[in-house]
Amino acid sequence: MELPEETVADLNKRLRRIEGQVRGLQQMLTDERDCRDIVTQLSAATKALEQVGFHLVAAGLTWCLENPERSAAEGYELADVQKLFTKLA
């Protein structure tokens, strides 16, 4: 599967932001911050990670629809890519 360069760059940017959020969570634990604050930030990081997955699968689905023969030859049947969405849900 080939993803557009701008999609890969966007996903990497999102993942770096999430990485920062996770480091922030670690620091919050170390600093013994209020549990409610930690859970709020944990929820935000989780949602951000889910969005990365949705963007990735959407880009892959687009690629499969635009290149049906090639995607099938590479083992990306449309039904299989659609199932990836359910793994994220």
C-alpha positions as CSV (number, residue, x, y, z in Angstrom):
1,M,0.0,0.0,0.0
2,E,1.3,3.4,-0.9
3,L,0.3,6.4,1.2
4,P,0.7,9.9,-0.1
5,E,3.8,11.6,1.3
6,E,1.6,14.4,2.9
7,T,-0.5,11.7,4.7
8,V,2.6,10.0,6.1
9,A,3.9,13.4,7.2
10,D,0.6,14.3,8.9
11,L,0.4,10.9,10.7
12,N,4.0,11.3,11.9
13,K,3.3,14.8,13.2
14,R,0.2,13.5,15.1
15,L,2.2,10.7,16.6
16,R,5.0,13.1,17.8
17,R,2.3,15.2,19.4
18,I,0.9,12.1,21.1
19,E,4.4,11.1,22.2
20,G,4.6,14.5,23.9
21,Q,1.3,13.9,25.6
22,V,2.4,10.6,26.9
23,R,5.6,12.1,28.3
24,G,3.4,14.8,29.9
25,L,1.3,12.0,31.5
26,Q,4.4,10.4,32.9
27,Q,5.5,13.7,34.4
28,M,2.0,14.2,35.8
29,L,2.3,10.9,37.6
30,T,5.7,11.7,38.9
31,D,4.5,15.1,40.1
32,E,1.5,13.3,41.8
33,R,-1.0,15.5,40.0
34,D,-4.7,15.1,40.6
35,C,-6.1,11.8,39.2
36,R,-8.9,13.7,37.4
37,D,-6.3,15.8,35.5
38,I,-4.4,12.7,34.6
39,V,-7.5,10.9,33.3
40,T,-8.5,13.9,31.3
41,Q,-5.1,14.0,29.6
42,L,-5.1,10.2,29.1
43,S,-8.4,10.5,27.4
44,A,-7.1,13.2,25.1
45,A,-4.1,11.1,24.1
46,T,-6.3,8.0,23.6
47,K,-8.6,9.9,21.3
48,A,-5.7,11.4,19.4
49,L,-4.2,7.9,18.8
50,E,-7.6,6.6,17.6
51,Q,-7.7,9.5,15.1
52,V,-4.3,8.5,13.8
53,G,-5.7,5.0,13.2
54,F,-8.8,6.3,11.4
55,H,-6.7,8.6,9.2
56,L,-4.4,5.7,8.3
57,V,-7.2,3.3,7.5
58,A,-9.1,6.0,5.5
59,A,-6.0,6.7,3.4
60,G,-5.5,2.9,2.9
61,L,-9.1,2.5,1.9
62,T,-8.8,5.4,-0.6
63,W,-5.7,3.7,-2.1
64,C,-7.5,0.4,-2.4
65,L,-10.4,2.0,-4.2
66,E,-8.1,3.9,-6.6
67,N,-5.9,0.8,-7.2
68,P,-8.2,-2.2,-7.0
69,E,-6.0,-4.7,-8.9
70,R,-2.8,-3.7,-7.3
71,S,-4.3,-3.6,-3.8
72,A,-5.7,-7.1,-4.3
73,A,-2.3,-8.3,-5.6
74,E,-0.6,-6.9,-2.5
75,G,-3.1,-8.6,-0.1
76,Y,-5.3,-5.6,0.6
77,E,-8.7,-6.8,-0.4
78,L,-11.3,-4.1,0.1
79,A,-13.1,-6.2,2.7
80,D,-10.0,-6.7,4.7
81,V,-9.3,-2.9,4.8
82,Q,-12.9,-2.3,5.9
83,K,-12.4,-4.7,8.8
84,L,-9.6,-2.5,10.0
85,F,-12.1,0.1,10.8
86,T,-14.0,-2.2,13.1
87,K,-10.7,-2.9,15.0
88,L,-10.5,0.8,15.8
89,A,-14.2,1.1,16.8
